[in-house]
């Protein structure tokens, strides 16, 4: 399940955008808010205590490195990791910088999954609305459908690949705490940004607060 859930969530999101073509942005933003809340809760409740229990005094530094690294990635991806894509110009070629940034982000997310199986669920929930938004965006930009499929398939593979690398190479486990702390920083930035950007004018409403609370409650049961 560690490998399958993140993979299937992207492919499911791609299929939904391709065939169902959801038009209600409000519901999609609520799904984004839920995913951000759920992912943040898993990070705080599971990953954060784990790295601090290791006794490594530099955990906080690595968390901040993760936050900074994600900010740098978003300079190239334009915030696609949290559903922030815009522009309607026709695309004549693959947006390589966005593609590479997203793949790095997804690859790193997979590293702690081998030690925290519940994180696979959180990443799957996180990637589903992102995949819908990205596919819809690229369809509107008239990106070649073959290129779009390869884009999304590669994106879907990256998180399981990160988990596979973590499970296969012992040297990765030697630096598990440091790598996980970096991933925590990445997830902190991504999930908090999703929560605050998933409504117009950054305003909260009852529906949004409800799905955020739901995300926290469900994460607490894992």
C-alpha positions as a Python dict, from the first residue, in 0.01 Angstrom:
ca = {
    (1, 'X'): (0, 0, 0),
    (2, 'X'): (296, 232, 61),
    (3, 'X'): (371, 222, -311),
    (4, 'X'): (22, 185, -453),
    (5, 'X'): (-176, 461, -278),
    (6, 'X'): (35, 763, -387),
    (7, 'X'): (56, 620, -739),
    (8, 'X'): (-317, 553, -775),
    (9, 'X'): (-419, 890, -631),
    (10, 'X'): (-239, 1080, -908),
    (11, 'X'): (-374, 851, -1178),
    (12, 'X'): (-724, 883, -1032),
    (13, 'X'): (-696, 1262, -1026),
    (14, 'X'): (-573, 1259, -1384),
    (15, 'X'): (-868, 1041, -1491),
    (16, 'X'): (-1123, 1257, -1308),
    (17, 'X'): (-994, 1573, -1476),
    (18, 'X'): (-974, 1405, -1816),
    (19, 'X'): (-1313, 1235, -1823),
    (20, 'X'): (-1539, 1398, -1564),
    (21, 'X'): (-1400, 1751, -1606),
    (22, 'X'): (-1513, 1894, -1269),
    (23, 'X'): (-1620, 2257, -1299),
    (24, 'X'): (-1705, 2345, -937),
    (25, 'X'): (-1394, 2521, -808),
    (26, 'X'): (-1549, 2565, -464),
    (27, 'X'): (-1566, 2190, -400),
    (28, 'X'): (-1215, 2143, -530),
    (29, 'X'): (-1087, 2412, -294),
    (30, 'X'): (-1261, 2242, -4),
    (31, 'X'): (-1093, 1915, -103),
    (32, 'X'): (-762, 2103, -110),
    (33, 'X'): (-826, 2246, 237),
    (34, 'X'): (-908, 1899, 368),
    (35, 'X'): (-594, 1751, 214),
    (36, 'X'): (-378, 2029, 359),
    (37, 'X'): (-526, 1985, 706),
    (38, 'X'): (-497, 1605, 692),
    (39, 'X'): (-134, 1617, 574),
    (40, 'X'): (-35, 1881, 829),
    (41, 'X'): (-197, 1682, 1109),
    (42, 'X'): (-13, 1362, 1012),
    (43, 'X'): (313, 1557, 998),
    (44, 'X'): (263, 1710, 1343),
    (45, 'X'): (123, 1396, 1511),
    (46, 'X'): (354, 1133, 1360),
    (47, 'X'): (663, 1267, 1186),
    (48, 'X'): (752, 1553, 1420),
    (49, 'X'): (758, 1352, 1747),
    (50, 'X'): (961, 1081, 1573),
    (51, 'X'): (1248, 1307, 1466),
    (52, 'X'): (1263, 1489, 1800),
    (53, 'X'): (1270, 1159, 1990),
    (54, 'X'): (1589, 1075, 1801),
    (55, 'X'): (1775, 1324, 2017),
    (56, 'X'): (1943, 1488, 1719),
    (57, 'X'): (2006, 1852, 1824),
    (58, 'X'): (2001, 1973, 1464),
    (59, 'X'): (1646, 1860, 1385),
    (60, 'X'): (1512, 2216, 1389),
    (61, 'X'): (1779, 2331, 1145),
    (62, 'X'): (1691, 2057, 899),
    (63, 'X'): (1321, 2140, 925),
    (64, 'X'): (1401, 2500, 834),
    (65, 'X'): (1619, 2374, 546),
    (66, 'X'): (1314, 2183, 420),
    (67, 'X'): (1098, 2495, 433),
    (68, 'X'): (1361, 2698, 249),
    (69, 'X'): (1416, 2422, -7),
    (70, 'X'): (1042, 2409, -82),
    (71, 'X'): (1034, 2786, -129),
    (72, 'X'): (1317, 2750, -383),
    (73, 'X'): (1132, 2468, -563),
    (74, 'X'): (821, 2684, -585),
    (75, 'X'): (1023, 2954, -758),
    (76, 'X'): (1040, 2711, -1052),
    (77, 'X'): (709, 2526, -1010),
    (78, 'X'): (507, 2845, -945),
    (79, 'X'): (327, 2677, -654),
    (80, 'X'): (189, 2380, -847),
    (81, 'X'): (255, 2158, -542),
    (82, 'X'): (-33, 2323, -361),
    (83, 'X'): (-264, 2373, -658),
    (84, 'X'): (-158, 2727, -738),
    (85, 'X'): (-138, 2726, -1117),
    (86, 'X'): (-253, 3001, -1347),
    (87, 'X'): (-223, 3123, -1702),
    (88, 'X'): (-411, 3026, -2014),
    (89, 'X'): (-147, 3054, -2286),
    (90, 'X'): (-117, 2760, -2520),
    (91, 'X'): (177, 2534, -2438),
    (92, 'X'): (388, 2418, -2730),
    (93, 'X'): (635, 2220, -2521),
    (94, 'X'): (672, 2050, -2184),
    (95, 'X'): (717, 2294, -1892),
    (96, 'X'): (1041, 2132, -1780),
    (97, 'X'): (1116, 2349, -1476),
    (98, 'X'): (770, 2285, -1333),
    (99, 'X'): (801, 1915, -1413),
    (100, 'X'): (1143, 1873, -1248),
    (101, 'X'): (1043, 2073, -939),
    (102, 'X'): (726, 1868, -889),
    (103, 'X'): (915, 1542, -931),
    (104, 'X'): (1180, 1642, -674),
    (105, 'X'): (906, 1740, -431),
    (106, 'X'): (714, 1413, -482),
    (107, 'X'): (1034, 1204, -464),
    (108, 'X'): (1136, 1347, -127),
    (109, 'X'): (785, 1298, 13),
    (110, 'X'): (828, 925, -33),
    (111, 'X'): (1133, 885, 194),
    (112, 'X'): (959, 867, 536),
    (113, 'X'): (673, 647, 412),
    (114, 'X'): (862, 324, 484),
    (115, 'X'): (876, 417, 854),
    (116, 'X'): (536, 588, 869),
    (117, 'X'): (286, 390, 664),
    (118, 'X'): (2, 631, 744),
    (119, 'X'): (188, 901, 554),
    (120, 'X'): (112, 714, 230),
    (121, 'X'): (-256, 792, 293),
    (122, 'X'): (-177, 1157, 363),
    (123, 'X'): (29, 1193, 46),
    (124, 'X'): (-242, 1019, -157),
    (125, 'X'): (-505, 1259, -22),
    (126, 'X'): (-268, 1549, -94),
    (127, 'X'): (-189, 1442, -451),
    (128, 'X'): (-548, 1374, -562),
    (129, 'X'): (-670, 1737, -589),
    (130, 'X'): (-326, 1849, -713),
    (131, 'X'): (-348, 1596, -997),
    (132, 'X'): (-698, 1718, -1087),
    (133, 'X'): (-588, 2082, -1090),
    (134, 'X'): (-268, 2016, -1287),
    (135, 'X'): (-443, 1803, -1548),
    (136, 'X'): (-721, 2059, -1590),
    (137, 'X'): (-464, 2338, -1624),
    (138, 'X'): (-262, 2154, -1888),
    (139, 'X'): (-574, 2057, -2081),
    (140, 'X'): (-679, 2422, -2096),
    (141, 'X'): (-326, 2512, -2204),
    (142, 'X'): (-366, 2254, -2484),
    (143, 'X'): (-58, 2057, -2386),
    (144, 'X'): (-21, 1746, -2600),
    (145, 'X'): (-220, 1468, -2432),
    (146, 'X'): (61, 1216, -2473),
    (147, 'X'): (304, 1457, -2305),
    (148, 'X'): (43, 1527, -2036),
    (149, 'X'): (-3, 1156, -1964),
    (150, 'X'): (373, 1099, -1941),
    (151, 'X'): (401, 1404, -1715),
    (152, 'X'): (137, 1278, -1474),
    (153, 'X'): (260, 918, -1486),
    (154, 'X'): (613, 1026, -1396),
    (155, 'X'): (477, 1248, -1119),
    (156, 'X'): (274, 952, -989),
    (157, 'X'): (581, 726, -984),
    (158, 'X'): (812, 965, -798),
    (159, 'X'): (674, 922, -444),
    (160, 'X'): (679, 538, -461),
    (161, 'X'): (1029, 568, -608),
    (162, 'X'): (1138, 774, -309),
    (163, 'X'): (995, 509, -77),
    (164, 'X'): (1172, 234, -274),
    (165, 'X'): (1507, 414, -251),
    (166, 'X'): (1457, 462, 123),
    (167, 'X'): (1370, 95, 172),
    (168, 'X'): (1648, -37, -52),
    (169, 'X'): (1962, 163, 33),
    (170, 'X'): (2088, 134, 394),
    (171, 'X'): (2282, 461, 365),
    (172, 'X'): (1950, 646, 343),
    (173, 'X'): (1847, 505, 680),
    (174, 'X'): (2175, 626, 828),
    (175, 'X'): (2046, 979, 765),
    (176, 'X'): (1678, 902, 824),
    (177, 'X'): (1629, 1169, 1091),
    (178, 'X'): (1789, 1445, 885),
    (179, 'X'): (1605, 1354, 566),
    (180, 'X'): (1272, 1322, 747),
    (181, 'X'): (1326, 1660, 914),
    (182, 'X'): (1377, 1816, 570),
    (183, 'X'): (1059, 1646, 447),
    (184, 'X'): (873, 1779, 754),
    (185, 'X'): (979, 2130, 657),
    (186, 'X'): (855, 2071, 303),
    (187, 'X'): (522, 1934, 426),
    (188, 'X'): (482, 2217, 678),
    (189, 'X'): (517, 2473, 403),
    (190, 'X'): (298, 2290, 152),
    (191, 'X'): (12, 2201, 386),
    (192, 'X'): (-8, 2539, 558),
    (193, 'X'): (-2, 2716, 221),
    (194, 'X'): (-283, 2493, 95),
    (195, 'X'): (-497, 2576, 398),
    (196, 'X'): (-457, 2952, 356),
    (197, 'X'): (-478, 2959, -23),
    (198, 'X'): (-780, 2734, -70),
    (199, 'X'): (-1036, 3015, -48),
    (200, 'X'): (-1082, 3347, -220),
    (201, 'X'): (-914, 3636, -43),
    (202, 'X'): (-771, 3393, 217),
    (203, 'X'): (-1100, 3414, 409),
    (204, 'X'): (-1230, 3137, 630),
    (205, 'X'): (-1590, 3016, 622),
    (206, 'X'): (-1792, 2746, 793),
    (207, 'X'): (-1746, 2491, 514),
    (208, 'X'): (-1371, 2542, 506),
    (209, 'X'): (-1333, 2526, 884),
    (210, 'X'): (-1545, 2209, 886),
    (211, 'X'): (-1325, 2023, 636),
    (212, 'X'): (-1011, 2140, 817),
    (213, 'X'): (-1145, 2004, 1147),
    (214, 'X'): (-1247, 1683, 969),
    (215, 'X'): (-892, 1644, 838),
    (216, 'X'): (-750, 1687, 1189),
    (217, 'X'): (-996, 1440, 1342),
    (218, 'X'): (-939, 1171, 1078),
    (219, 'X'): (-561, 1207, 1104),
    (220, 'X'): (-581, 1161, 1481),
    (221, 'X'): (-729, 812, 1431),
    (222, 'X'): (-438, 688, 1218),
}
